Amino acid sequence: MRVKIEKIRSGSHPSEVLVSVHTVNGDEHLVVHERSVADGMLEIGYPINSRGSEHLVELPRETVNGAWRVWVPSNSVL
């Protein structure tokens, strides 16, 4: 599965990028390996939980705010 992201800028290491994930509580930023991003999407596992039009997903790395799991709109997950 994949979640929509927006690339913000390059990371501190040449193979890293800073991306933004739109969540139901606002945008979360995280640094990921450049190869895990393709076509504006970030690879994730299968959603952990669902409620209405939202999915709880686990990100491949911890966000800047310390979260590993975030609620995202269901239309952000493919």
N, C-alpha and C positions, 0 to 999 in steps of 0.2 A: 504494500500500500504506500501511497505517497500523499503528502500534504503540500498545499500551495505555500510558497514563500516568496519573499522579495529580497534580492541581493542588495546589501547596503554598501559594502566595500570589501576590499581585501583584508585578510587577517594579518596578524603580526608575523606569521610564518608563511612562506610563499605558497604552500599547498592549502591554506585555510581561507575561508571567507566568512564574513559576518552577514547573517541573514536575519530577516524578520518574519515571524509567523503571526498572522492575525488570529487572535483568540477571542472568545466571547467577553473577556475582561480587558481587552486592549492588546497591543502588539507586544510580543516577547522577542528578544534578540538572543541569538546564540551563535557561537563560532563552530563551524563544521568543516570537515575535509571537503575540498573543492569537488572531488569525484562523487560525493554523495548528492550533489545538486545536478539536476538535469531538467531542462525545459521549464524552469521556474518552479520545480517541485523538489521536495526532500523526501528521501526514502524513510519510512517508518514501519513499525509493525502493525498488525491488525488492531483496530480500535478496542480499547479495554472495556469501555462501557458506552452506552448511548442514552440520551434523554431528549425526547422530542427531536428537534432538528440540530442537535449537538452531539459530538463524539469526544470522548476522552481518549487522547492519544499519548503515547510515550515517545519522547523525542530521543534521538540518538546521542545527544550530549545535553548537559545541564545548561539552562538559560543563564543570562547575566544575573537575573534575579534569584537563581537557585532552584528553579522548577525543572523537574524531569517530565512531568505529566501536565498537560493543558487541555482545556475544553476548547474545541474549535467548531465553527459552523460545519454542518454536514456537507455543504457544497464546496468546502475547502479540501475534502478528502476524496481521493480517487483510488 
